[in-house]
């Protein structure tokens, strides 16, 4: 059975103040896959994600979420699209004055008509999914960075989205905590059939979780590689792509430091 796209990005151009970061790019994200957006510094990874979740409007093109264009949608139609997605920002972005339970409750209070007991139950269930049900009364400052990331994922899942966007989830984490987060992402993707779109440049995480990747390039302002990261590492005919996936310095850089 052919893969079913849940996200389609078509003829997409974006930038700031007339400065184009990416031009006329096209790709799809298939339902249920873990999809990674990667590239060198300044290639526009996080910028692309912010456009995909509707924070910014592109210079041109469309972003279809489950068939509906988030770029042109307005009012109730736009809110219906946004309810299908959850977002975890790089820092976690938890409210420091609220407990973990209160943080996860927020989207439920804002977007549902559930009573307080039901909201507490759902929020506690989301924290249990990420292994934090025993810490529901803790403040973000009282838990580790890895636990803060997991709590942010629980909040992103509060409204049962079909797509989760994660911006640099492993940033600032030690290798063991990062590996544990990778396992959590895989478990949630497989058990709940959530589609993940992840922005990262952490190679260990990319190899651990990605079903498919796209690589952005600031020089060409486009996508220079797409596919299984291990296949790209071993078979890409683009030397810069191979260097990236093999974590190799460019030959001229080696010569300069010799």
N, C-alpha and C positions, 0 to 999 in steps of 0.2 A: 504494500500500500504506500503510495507516495506521501511524503511529509506534508503536513498541513500548516501553512504559515499563519501565525497569530499576529505577527507584526510585519508590515511591509513599509520600507522606506524607499521612496521613489523620487528620482531626479532632485535630490536634496542638496541645497546650497546654503551655507551658513557662514557667518562672520560677524565682525563688529566694526561699526563706523567705516564701512566701505572696505575693510580688510577681510578678504575671503579666506577662511580657514579650511573649508572643504567645498568641493564643487561637483555638482551633478553625480552624487553617489547613490547607489542602489543596492539594497540587500534585503533579505527576509530573515525572520527569526521563526523557527518552527515550534509548534505547540509542544510543550513538555520538555524542551531541550534546555541545557545550560549553555548559554551563548555569551562569549566574552568579546568585548571591544578592547583592543590594545593598540599600542603604538608608542613611539618615542615621545619625549617631553615636547609639549607644544603642538602635538598633532591634532588635538581637539577631542580627545576621548570623553572627558567629562562634559564638554560643551555639547557633544552629540547626544549624550544621555539626557542632559537638561532640556534639549529640544524635544526628545522623544517622550518626555513626561509632561510636555506642555508648558514649561517655565518660560521658554523663549519662542519667538516666532522666526522661522527661517527666512532667508532672503528669497528662496524659491523651493518648490517641492512639497511633498505630502508625507505624512507619517500616519499610517493606518493601524489602529489598535483594534484587533478583532473585527476588521472590516470598516471601521469608522475613522474618518480623518480628524485627528486631534488638532490639526492646524486650523481648520476652518470651522470647527464645531463651536457652538455657543450655548449658554444657558443650561437647560436641563440635559441636552444632548451631551454637552461637554462634561457635566457632572457625572453622567452615566458612564462615560469613558474612564474618567478618573477613578471611579469606584472599582474598576477592574485592575488597577495597578497599585502596588505598594512600593515605597522607596526607603532605602536605608542610605543616609548620607555618610560621607567619609568619617566624620567625627562621631557618628552615632546620633548627634543632635538631640539627646535626651534632655528633658527639662530638669535642671539640677535641684529645683525646689520641690519636686514631686518624687514619690516612691516609684519603683518599677511598675507596680500595679496601676498607679494613677497615670503613668505615662502611657501604658497600653490601653487604659480606659478612654483616653481622649478622643480617638477617632470614633469610638462607639457612642460616646456621649454626643458628638457633633453630628453624626450621620445616620444614627438609628433611633428608633422609638422604643428601644428596650428599657425595661425598668432597671433600677440600680442593682438588684440582686442578679438579674440576668447579665448585666454588663460585667459585674464582678466575676461571674462564672466564666464567661467567654474570655475575659482578660487573663484569668488564672489558667485557663486551658492553653492559651497562646504561650504564656510563660512556661508551661509544662512542656510544650513542644520543643522549646529550645533549652530545656534543662534548668530553668530558673524558678520553678514554682516555689521552692523553699526560700527564695530571696525576694518575694513580692513586696515585702515591707521595707526593703533596703532603699536608700537613696543612691543615685548613680555614683556619688563620690565614695561610697562604701564598698564598691565592687571593682574588680579588675577591668582593664581595658577590653579584654576579650569578652567578658561578661556584659559589658556595656554594648558591644557590637551585637551580641545575641539578643539582648533586651530590645535593641533598635529593630532587629529583624522581627521579634514578636510583635512590636507595635505596628510594623509595616504589614503584618499578616492579620491585623485586627478585623478588617472588613472582608476577609476571605478573598483576596485578589487572585486573579488567574496569572498575573505576571508580577514578579518582584525585580526591581532594579536595585542593584547594590553598587555604590561608588567606592572603590578602593577598600573593600572589606578587610583586607589583611594589613592595611597601613598601620604601622606602629606596634604590631604584634610580634612576639617572639616566634620562632619557627614551630614550636610545639603547639602553642595556642592557635597559630595560623592553620596548622594541619587539622586541629580539632574543629575549627570553623569550616574548613573545606568538607570534612565529613558530615557536618550538620547540613550544609548546603545540598550535598548529594542525597542525604536521607530525606530532606524535605521535598526535593525535586522528584524523587522516585516514589515516595509514599503518598504525597499529596498531589502529584502531577502538576506542580507549579512550574511555570516557565521562568527561568532566571536570565536576566540580562546583567552582566557584571562588567564593570570597568576596572581593569587592573593591569599592572605590568609585572606582577610577581610570578616568575616562571614556574616555581614549584606548585603554586595554586592553579595556574593555567593548565599544567599537565594533569593535575589531580582531578579537576572538576569539569573542564570544558569539553562539551560535545563538538563544538565548532567555534571558530574565532574569525573575526575580521581584523586586519591590521591597517591602521590609518598611517599616512605618511605626509608630513607637513611640506615636503618638497614638491610632491606631485599634487597635493591637496585632494587626495583620493584614497581609495582602498587598493593596497598593493598586494594583499594576500588574503585568502579566505579558505577555510577548511579545518581539518583536524590538525591541532598544533604539532603533534608528533610527526605527522606526515610532512608538514611544511618544514619542520626542522631538518628532516632527512632528505627531502626531495625537491625543495623549492629551487627554481633556477635564478632567483633573485639573491645575490650575495648578502644584501643588507638584511633580508628576511632570515637567512641562515644564521648570520651573526647574532641577530636578536635572540633567536630561539636557542642558540648554543652558548649565549652569553660570552661572545668573543669580541674583543676590541678590533676596530678597523685596522688593517695593516699599516696605514700611514701613521696612525696613533702610536702603534708599537714602535715604529721606526723613530718617531720623535722622542720617545722616552728611553730609547736604548742608549 
